[in-house]
Amino acid sequence: MAKRILLVEDSPAHLQLMQDALAGRGYDLLVAEDGERALAQVRTHRPDLVLLDIVLPKVSGFQVCRQIKSDAELRAIPVIFVSSKTQEFDRYWGLKQGADGYITKPFRPEELAAEVDARLH
């Protein structure tokens, strides 16, 4: 069975880059454009990994991560932030919220794919 990855990104261009980086690798890709939809997708589909932007409509990525990691049934799902926030504090704060990794935009497609592969294989 294919591993399921939830891509949470509100920018169509960045979403396309993420999809292109993971295309042909055998993953089942789900998409959410905002934090509320991301949480609904996580609860409904139980992805094997979440790639999560921080700046999102409705509910921030920090809040999404915190909710996932505070739920006993969901906390084992790895969450990797993929964000244009490049300050050291942002990385620190993301990891403090429970994230398992942090990739900054712009990212190299092979970097994203390698990080995902490392978490899921």
C-alpha positions in Angstrom: 0.0 0.0 0.0 1.3 3.4 -0.9 2.3 5.8 1.9 0.0 8.7 2.2 1.4 12.3 2.4 -0.7 15.3 3.2 0.6 18.5 1.5 -0.6 21.6 3.3 0.1 24.7 1.1 -1.9 27.7 0.1 0.3 28.8 -2.7 -0.5 27.0 -6.0 3.1 27.4 -7.2 4.7 25.9 -4.1 2.1 23.2 -4.0 3.0 22.3 -7.6 6.7 22.2 -6.8 6.0 19.8 -3.9 3.8 17.6 -6.1 6.5 17.6 -8.8 9.2 16.7 -6.3 7.3 13.7 -5.1 5.8 12.5 -8.4 6.6 9.1 -9.5 7.9 8.0 -6.1 4.9 5.8 -5.3 3.2 8.1 -2.7 -0.5 8.9 -2.4 -0.6 12.7 -2.2 -3.5 14.5 -0.4 -3.8 18.3 -0.5 -5.2 20.9 1.9 -5.0 24.7 1.2 -5.6 25.9 4.8 -5.2 24.8 8.4 -8.8 23.8 9.0 -8.8 21.5 5.9 -5.5 20.1 7.0 -6.8 19.0 10.4 -9.9 17.5 8.8 -7.7 15.5 6.3 -5.4 14.3 9.1 -8.4 13.1 11.2 -10.1 11.5 8.2 -7.3 10.0 6.2 -4.5 9.5 8.8 -1.6 10.3 6.5 1.8 8.7 7.0 3.5 12.2 6.8 2.4 15.8 6.8 4.3 18.5 4.9 3.1 21.7 6.4 3.4 25.4 5.5 3.3 27.8 8.5 1.5 30.8 7.0 -1.9 29.5 6.1 -5.4 30.9 6.0 -7.7 30.2 9.0 -5.4 28.2 11.2 -1.6 28.6 11.2 0.7 25.7 10.5 2.0 26.1 14.1 -1.5 25.5 15.4 -2.1 22.6 13.1 1.2 20.9 14.3 0.3 21.6 17.9 -3.1 20.0 17.5 -1.7 16.9 15.7 1.0 16.4 18.3 -1.4 16.9 21.3 -3.8 14.2 20.0 -2.8 10.7 21.3 -4.2 9.1 18.1 -2.3 11.4 15.7 0.9 12.4 17.5 3.0 9.6 15.8 2.4 11.2 12.4 5.6 12.9 11.4 5.2 16.6 10.6 7.7 18.5 8.5 7.4 22.3 8.1 8.1 23.6 4.6 8.2 27.3 5.1 9.5 30.6 3.7 10.2 31.6 7.3 14.0 31.4 7.5 14.7 33.0 10.9 16.4 30.7 13.4 13.5 31.5 15.8 10.9 30.2 13.3 12.8 26.9 13.0 13.1 26.7 16.8 9.4 27.5 17.3 8.4 25.0 14.7 10.3 22.2 16.4 9.1 23.4 19.8 5.5 22.8 18.5 6.4 19.2 17.9 7.6 19.2 14.3 9.9 16.4 13.2 11.7 18.6 10.6 11.9 22.0 9.0 12.7 22.7 5.3 13.0 26.3 4.1 11.6 27.6 0.8 12.8 27.8 -1.8 13.7 24.2 -1.5 15.5 21.9 -3.9 13.1 19.2 -5.1 15.7 16.5 -4.4 16.0 17.8 -0.8 12.3 17.5 -0.2 12.1 14.0 -1.8 15.1 12.8 0.3 13.6 14.1 3.5 10.3 12.4 2.8 12.0 9.1 1.7 14.1 9.1 4.9 11.0 9.5 7.1 8.9 6.9 5.2 11.3 4.1 4.3 
